[in-house]
């Protein structure tokens, strides 16, 4: 079964959610970016990506919050607001639903950020690159 490529306007809205999750961004904003009505956009987004636009945006925010909990000493409230959420209580409930733990319990599983080693970004990039690449490097392969 061949699948049709995801419509460009839906990808534009998804990219907006990925890039600006920390802003007060809602489904109406995403629908506007896609050039669709909110209801039609929600149906099409769900059909294309398997989840509602609201759920997708919330997931991006919670993933970023989890990273901030692991890597910084910011308070839960600061993290909540920095990822674009407006209520610490709702954030805690959503976080626990997604990760199985409250934000403070999640953070307790990781060493404090003050104990993490400081690694220069050039070293992080060098070790973060793929070690094996076959893009035009396969000297033994022949073109047919």
C-alpha atoms as an extended CHARMM CRD file, in Angstrom:
* protein
*
       144  EXT
         1         1  UNK       CA              0.0000000000        0.0000000000        0.0000000000  PROA      1               0.0000000000
         2         2  UNK       CA              1.4870000000        3.3340000000       -1.0280000000  PROA      2               0.0000000000
         3         3  UNK       CA              1.0970000000        6.2700000000        1.3260000000  PROA      3               0.0000000000
         4         4  UNK       CA              0.6130000000        9.7920000000        0.0780000000  PROA      4               0.0000000000
         5         5  UNK       CA              3.2600000000       12.2120000000        1.3160000000  PROA      5               0.0000000000
         6         6  UNK       CA              2.2100000000       14.3780000000        4.2330000000  PROA      6               0.0000000000
         7         7  UNK       CA              0.8130000000       17.6510000000        2.9960000000  PROA      7               0.0000000000
         8         8  UNK       CA              3.3020000000       20.4830000000        3.1220000000  PROA      8               0.0000000000
         9         9  UNK       CA              0.9470000000       22.7660000000        5.0410000000  PROA      9               0.0000000000
        10        10  UNK       CA              0.6650000000       20.1920000000        7.8470000000  PROA      10              0.0000000000
        11        11  UNK       CA              4.4430000000       19.8640000000        8.0160000000  PROA      11              0.0000000000
        12        12  UNK       CA              4.6810000000       23.6550000000        8.2030000000  PROA      12              0.0000000000
        13        13  UNK       CA              2.4120000000       23.6280000000       11.2650000000  PROA      13              0.0000000000
        14        14  UNK       CA              4.3360000000       20.7390000000       12.8390000000  PROA      14              0.0000000000
        15        15  UNK       CA              7.6230000000       22.5760000000       12.2770000000  PROA      15              0.0000000000
        16        16  UNK       CA              6.1190000000       25.6560000000       13.9280000000  PROA      16              0.0000000000
        17        17  UNK       CA              5.1990000000       23.5800000000       16.9900000000  PROA      17              0.0000000000
        18        18  UNK       CA              8.7210000000       22.1270000000       17.1170000000  PROA      18              0.0000000000
        19        19  UNK       CA             10.4480000000       25.4780000000       16.7730000000  PROA      19              0.0000000000
        20        20  UNK       CA              8.2280000000       27.6580000000       18.9620000000  PROA      20              0.0000000000
        21        21  UNK       CA              6.7700000000       25.2700000000       21.5690000000  PROA      21              0.0000000000
        22        22  UNK       CA              7.9050000000       27.6410000000       24.3430000000  PROA      22              0.0000000000
        23        23  UNK       CA              5.6470000000       30.4520000000       23.1330000000  PROA      23              0.0000000000
        24        24  UNK       CA              1.9630000000       30.8110000000       23.9140000000  PROA      24              0.0000000000
        25        25  UNK       CA              1.1500000000       28.7790000000       20.8730000000  PROA      25              0.0000000000
        26        26  UNK       CA             -2.1710000000       27.0210000000       20.4510000000  PROA      26              0.0000000000
        27        27  UNK       CA             -4.0270000000       24.8840000000       17.9390000000  PROA      27              0.0000000000
        28        28  UNK       CA             -5.5310000000       28.0180000000       16.3650000000  PROA      28              0.0000000000
        29        29  UNK       CA             -2.0210000000       29.3510000000       15.6730000000  PROA      29              0.0000000000
        30        30  UNK       CA             -0.9680000000       26.0520000000       14.1030000000  PROA      30              0.0000000000
        31        31  UNK       CA             -4.1370000000       25.9540000000       11.9900000000  PROA      31              0.0000000000
        32        32  UNK       CA             -3.4550000000       29.4990000000       10.8210000000  PROA      32              0.0000000000
        33        33  UNK       CA              0.0920000000       28.4810000000        9.8010000000  PROA      33              0.0000000000
        34        34  UNK       CA             -1.3910000000       25.6010000000        7.7960000000  PROA      34              0.0000000000
        35        35  UNK       CA             -4.0270000000       27.8570000000        6.2410000000  PROA      35              0.0000000000
        36        36  UNK       CA             -6.9250000000       25.7110000000        7.4700000000  PROA      36              0.0000000000
        37        37  UNK       CA             -9.8310000000       26.1450000000        9.8330000000  PROA      37              0.0000000000
        38        38  UNK       CA             -9.1220000000       24.8920000000       13.3370000000  PROA      38              0.0000000000
        39        39  UNK       CA            -11.5100000000       21.9210000000       13.0700000000  PROA      39              0.0000000000
        40        40  UNK       CA            -10.3180000000       20.8410000000        9.6250000000  PROA      40              0.0000000000
        41        41  UNK       CA             -6.6860000000       21.2620000000       10.6590000000  PROA      41              0.0000000000
        42        42  UNK       CA             -7.1890000000       19.1450000000       13.7880000000  PROA      42              0.0000000000
        43        43  UNK       CA             -8.7500000000       16.3090000000       11.7540000000  PROA      43              0.0000000000
        44        44  UNK       CA             -6.0530000000       16.4160000000        9.0740000000  PROA      44              0.0000000000
        45        45  UNK       CA             -3.2040000000       16.6630000000       11.5850000000  PROA      45              0.0000000000
        46        46  UNK       CA             -4.5370000000       13.6830000000       13.5340000000  PROA      46              0.0000000000
        47        47  UNK       CA             -4.9610000000       11.6890000000       10.3360000000  PROA      47              0.0000000000
        48        48  UNK       CA             -1.4000000000       12.4920000000        9.2010000000  PROA      48              0.0000000000
        49        49  UNK       CA              0.5080000000       12.1800000000       12.4890000000  PROA      49              0.0000000000
        50        50  UNK       CA             -1.6360000000        9.9280000000       14.6710000000  PROA      50              0.0000000000
        51        51  UNK       CA             -2.2530000000       12.4340000000       17.4480000000  PROA      51              0.0000000000
        52        52  UNK       CA             -4.0520000000       15.7140000000       17.9060000000  PROA      52              0.0000000000
        53        53  UNK       CA             -2.1500000000       18.9740000000       17.4190000000  PROA      53              0.0000000000
        54        54  UNK       CA             -2.6880000000       19.7890000000       21.0930000000  PROA      54              0.0000000000
        55        55  UNK       CA             -1.2120000000       16.4380000000       22.1730000000  PROA      55              0.0000000000
        56        56  UNK       CA              1.7570000000       16.9040000000       19.8310000000  PROA      56              0.0000000000
        57        57  UNK       CA              2.5010000000       20.3660000000       21.1960000000  PROA      57              0.0000000000
        58        58  UNK       CA              2.1470000000       19.1870000000       24.7850000000  PROA      58              0.0000000000
        59        59  UNK       CA              4.5100000000       16.2700000000       24.1120000000  PROA      59              0.0000000000
        60        60  UNK       CA              7.1730000000       18.6370000000       22.7080000000  PROA      60              0.0000000000
        61        61  UNK       CA              6.8310000000       20.8380000000       25.7910000000  PROA      61              0.0000000000
        62        62  UNK       CA              7.0400000000       17.9270000000       28.2140000000  PROA      62              0.0000000000
        63        63  UNK       CA             10.0960000000       16.4730000000       26.4490000000  PROA      63              0.0000000000
        64        64  UNK       CA             11.8700000000       19.8060000000       26.7670000000  PROA      64              0.0000000000
        65        65  UNK       CA             10.8090000000       20.1220000000       30.4000000000  PROA      65              0.0000000000
        66        66  UNK       CA             12.2540000000       16.6730000000       31.1180000000  PROA      66              0.0000000000
        67        67  UNK       CA             15.5760000000       17.7340000000       29.5830000000  PROA      67              0.0000000000
        68        68  UNK       CA             15.5900000000       20.9180000000       31.6790000000  PROA      68              0.0000000000
        69        69  UNK       CA             14.8200000000       18.9320000000       34.8340000000  PROA      69              0.0000000000
        70        70  UNK       CA             17.7860000000       16.6600000000       34.1150000000  PROA      70              0.0000000000
        71        71  UNK       CA             20.2450000000       19.3500000000       33.0820000000  PROA      71              0.0000000000
        72        72  UNK       CA             19.4490000000       22.4610000000       35.1300000000  PROA      72              0.0000000000
        73        73  UNK       CA             18.6770000000       23.5010000000       38.6840000000  PROA      73              0.0000000000
        74        74  UNK       CA             15.7390000000       25.7140000000       37.6450000000  PROA      74              0.0000000000
        75        75  UNK       CA             12.6110000000       25.3770000000       39.7420000000  PROA      75              0.0000000000
        76        76  UNK       CA              9.6990000000       23.3150000000       38.4600000000  PROA      76              0.0000000000
        77        77  UNK       CA              7.6590000000       26.5170000000       38.0990000000  PROA      77              0.0000000000
        78        78  UNK       CA             10.3970000000       28.2080000000       36.0390000000  PROA      78              0.0000000000
        79        79  UNK       CA             10.6190000000       25.1720000000       33.7770000000  PROA      79              0.0000000000
        80        80  UNK       CA              6.8540000000       24.9870000000       33.4230000000  PROA      80              0.0000000000
        81        81  UNK       CA              6.6220000000       28.5830000000       32.2280000000  PROA      81              0.0000000000
        82        82  UNK       CA              9.7650000000       28.3900000000       30.0690000000  PROA      82              0.0000000000
        83        83  UNK       CA              8.2860000000       25.5820000000       27.9490000000  PROA      83              0.0000000000
        84        84  UNK       CA              5.1060000000       27.5400000000       27.2700000000  PROA      84              0.0000000000
        85        85  UNK       CA              2.7470000000       26.0910000000       29.8670000000  PROA      85              0.0000000000
        86        86  UNK       CA              0.6740000000       28.3270000000       32.1150000000  PROA      86              0.0000000000
        87        87  UNK       CA             -0.2270000000       26.2210000000       35.1410000000  PROA      87              0.0000000000
        88        88  UNK       CA              2.2040000000       24.3750000000       37.3960000000  PROA      88              0.0000000000
        89        89  UNK       CA             -0.5890000000       22.0710000000       38.5850000000  PROA      89              0.0000000000
        90        90  UNK       CA             -1.5670000000       21.0780000000       35.0480000000  PROA      90              0.0000000000
        91        91  UNK       CA              2.1000000000       20.7350000000       34.1280000000  PROA      91              0.0000000000
        92        92  UNK       CA              2.7060000000       18.3660000000       37.0420000000  PROA      92              0.0000000000
        93        93  UNK       CA             -0.3430000000       16.2590000000       36.1420000000  PROA      93              0.0000000000
        94        94  UNK       CA              0.6200000000       16.0870000000       32.4590000000  PROA      94              0.0000000000
        95        95  UNK       CA              4.2610000000       15.3460000000       33.2640000000  PROA      95              0.0000000000
        96        96  UNK       CA              3.3090000000       12.5260000000       35.6030000000  PROA      96              0.0000000000
        97        97  UNK       CA              1.0050000000       11.0870000000       32.9500000000  PROA      97              0.0000000000
        98        98  UNK       CA              3.7740000000       11.1580000000       30.3400000000  PROA      98              0.0000000000
        99        99  UNK       CA              6.7670000000       10.0770000000       32.4410000000  PROA      99              0.0000000000
       100       100  UNK       CA              5.1520000000        8.1750000000       35.3130000000  PROA      100             0.0000000000
       101       101  UNK       CA              6.6680000000       10.4590000000       37.9370000000  PROA      101             0.0000000000
       102       102  UNK       CA              6.0720000000       13.9580000000       39.2330000000  PROA      102             0.0000000000
       103       103  UNK       CA              8.6900000000       16.4700000000       38.0030000000  PROA      103             0.0000000000
       104       104  UNK       CA             10.5180000000       16.5760000000       41.3530000000  PROA      104             0.0000000000
       105       105  UNK       CA             10.6720000000       12.7740000000       41.5620000000  PROA      105             0.0000000000
       106       106  UNK       CA             11.8820000000       12.6210000000       37.9580000000  PROA      106             0.0000000000
       107       107  UNK       CA             14.6460000000       15.1210000000       38.7210000000  PROA      107             0.0000000000
       108       108  UNK       CA             15.6850000000       13.1550000000       41.8110000000  PROA      108             0.0000000000
       109       109  UNK       CA             16.6590000000       10.2180000000       39.5710000000  PROA      109             0.0000000000
       110       110  UNK       CA             19.4560000000       12.2890000000       37.9980000000  PROA      110             0.0000000000
       111       111  UNK       CA             22.5280000000       13.8680000000       39.5620000000  PROA      111             0.0000000000
       112       112  UNK       CA             22.2840000000       17.6040000000       40.2540000000  PROA      112             0.0000000000
       113       113  UNK       CA             23.3780000000       19.6950000000       37.2950000000  PROA      113             0.0000000000
       114       114  UNK       CA             26.1710000000       21.1870000000       39.4330000000  PROA      114             0.0000000000
       115       115  UNK       CA             27.7730000000       17.7180000000       39.4610000000  PROA      115             0.0000000000
       116       116  UNK       CA             27.6410000000       17.2740000000       35.6750000000  PROA      116             0.0000000000
       117       117  UNK       CA             30.9710000000       17.7910000000       33.9250000000  PROA      117             0.0000000000
       118       118  UNK       CA             31.3330000000       20.8640000000       31.7700000000  PROA      118             0.0000000000
       119       119  UNK       CA             32.1850000000       19.7410000000       28.2550000000  PROA      119             0.0000000000
       120       120  UNK       CA             33.0870000000       22.2880000000       25.5760000000  PROA      120             0.0000000000
       121       121  UNK       CA             30.5070000000       22.4370000000       22.8050000000  PROA      121             0.0000000000
       122       122  UNK       CA             33.1340000000       21.6500000000       20.1250000000  PROA      122             0.0000000000
       123       123  UNK       CA             33.8430000000       18.3340000000       21.8800000000  PROA      123             0.0000000000
       124       124  UNK       CA             30.1160000000       17.5970000000       22.2310000000  PROA      124             0.0000000000
       125       125  UNK       CA             29.6100000000       18.1790000000       18.5050000000  PROA      125             0.0000000000
       126       126  UNK       CA             32.6000000000       16.0360000000       17.5380000000  PROA      126             0.0000000000
       127       127  UNK       CA             31.4220000000       13.0780000000       19.6100000000  PROA      127             0.0000000000
       128       128  UNK       CA             27.8020000000       13.6200000000       18.5940000000  PROA      128             0.0000000000
       129       129  UNK       CA             28.5370000000       13.1060000000       14.9110000000  PROA      129             0.0000000000
       130       130  UNK       CA             27.8450000000        9.7310000000       13.3190000000  PROA      130             0.0000000000
       131       131  UNK       CA             30.9670000000        7.5740000000       13.4290000000  PROA      131             0.0000000000
       132       132  UNK       CA             30.2500000000        5.6520000000       10.2500000000  PROA      132             0.0000000000
       133       133  UNK       CA             28.9560000000        7.3540000000        7.1600000000  PROA      133             0.0000000000
       134       134  UNK       CA             28.5100000000        5.7250000000        3.7960000000  PROA      134             0.0000000000
       135       135  UNK       CA             27.5330000000        8.8170000000        1.8560000000  PROA      135             0.0000000000
       136       136  UNK       CA             29.7520000000        8.6990000000       -1.2420000000  PROA      136             0.0000000000
       137       137  UNK       CA             32.4900000000        7.0170000000        0.7920000000  PROA      137             0.0000000000
       138       138  UNK       CA             31.9690000000        3.4970000000       -0.4300000000  PROA      138             0.0000000000
       139       139  UNK       CA             34.9660000000        3.2000000000       -2.7270000000  PROA      139             0.0000000000
       140       140  UNK       CA             34.2850000000       -0.4760000000       -3.4620000000  PROA      140             0.0000000000
       141       141  UNK       CA             30.7780000000        0.0820000000       -4.7890000000  PROA      141             0.0000000000
       142       142  UNK       CA             30.3290000000        0.5690000000       -8.5050000000  PROA      142             0.0000000000
       143       143  UNK       CA             27.6730000000        2.6360000000      -10.1230000000  PROA      143             0.0000000000
       144       144  UNK       CA             25.4900000000        0.8090000000      -12.5670000000  PROA      144             0.0000000000
